[in-house]
Amino acid sequence: MDTILVVNAGSSSLKFEVFAIEGGLRKLLRGQMDGIDTTPRLRIKGSDGKVLADQGYLPADVPDLPSAMRIVGAWLRERHEGRLVAVGHRVVHGGPDYDQPVRINAEVLSDLERYVPLAPLHQPNNLAPIQAVLDRRPDLPQVACFDTSFHRGHSLVTNHYAIPEHFFAEGVRRYGFHGLSYQYVSGRLCEIAPEIANGRVIVAHLGSGASLCAISQGRSIESTLGFTALDGLPMGTRCGQIDPGVILYLLEQRGMTPHEVQDLLYKQSGLKGLSGVSNDVRDLLAASDPRAAFALDHFVHRIGLHAGALAAALGGLDAFVFTAGIGENSPAMRARIAARLEWLGTRLDAKRNARGELLISTPDSKTRLYVVSTDEELMIARHTLKLIGG
């Protein structure tokens, strides 16, 4: 049995799935190594939900992503039956040169390292497992799938910043991210609501990273994220849209170094910075601290503002889709956001929302509300299979 391994590496976790190639793709198992360098734990489940592994490690045993990759690789070699024929990777930033998934070699990997400054939380961790596999199995095909690719059809007007043109030629432009998630959800809409899929849709990818995407006839036409993964909505620890003058103030008046500013905007801001409590919406919903409530109010407010802008870009709205960790699992946040969108014609069915049904709007809602589970790993597996000639 031939198999594909999909790797989705984060800042402190390593997610992976294994797919069998049997005339198509069938999920065999999925797993995650959490708490790298702090409280490492490996959890793996089969396609039937059966627990195949649940083991903790000392921080010294799993200090970084390459070490996590070695442990996961050893487990797969010992326990998983099947012949691994390719590895597919999520890579957040493809820059101006990579608008499609690509087969990885040393030259491509070196090229992708140029975009580390544009996605410092993600890009280094996306590339570390690629290097680990190259070192151990240079013969094994690897494919990079980019979060920026789905947005590459944007118009020039959409992608430009109002700065001299030569910066655009150098790659300073709006890219957009979470593209693998948006591509999957767009495809799912074709299956579950074909009459909506070719209309005007906003998809809200709401998790630790958060953004909105305007989709028209199945194609991305606008996104809240831009040159880096800092733009748009406030996120778990990222600031979202901010006046560039604030950055100048921090550098010139506060005397902060570029590294300190980067750390502030990427790791100390967003819900964490506003609340002083947590970057996790579940913690904030349960907290009695008024700062937690304020952080959530701000989050909902900004989603409403950006949704209005994307609705303008679309020339109207036929559906609003919730996806990712918060969007799929928090009825309370869906209800608060839907209330903000009532001027766009949304009417929430409270019972459907509480049950987490696919369609959560009322029959008389002019704009439909959906909850669609995303699957970035399946999207990566599909791209990988196609590229290796499956």
Secondary structure, 3 states (H helix, E strand, C coil): CEEEEEEEECCCCEEEEEEEECCCEEEEEEEEEECCCCCCEEEEEECCCCEEEEEECCHHHCCCHHHHHHHHHHHHHHHCCCEEEEEEEEECCCCCCCCCCEECCHHHHHHHHHHHHHCCCCHHHHHHHHHHHHHHCCCCCEEEEECCHHHCCCCHHHHCCCCCHHHHHCCCCCCCCCHHHHHHHHHHHHHHCHHHHCCEEEEEEECCCEEEEEEECCEEEEECCCCCCCCCCCCCCCCCCCCHHHHHHHHHCCCCCHHHHHHHHHHCCHHHHHHCCCCCHHHHHHCCCHHHHHHHHHHHHHHHHHHHHHHHHHCCCCEEEEEHHHHHHCHHHHHHHHHHCHHHCECECHHHHHHCCCECECCCCCEEEEECCCCHHHHHHHHHHHHCCC
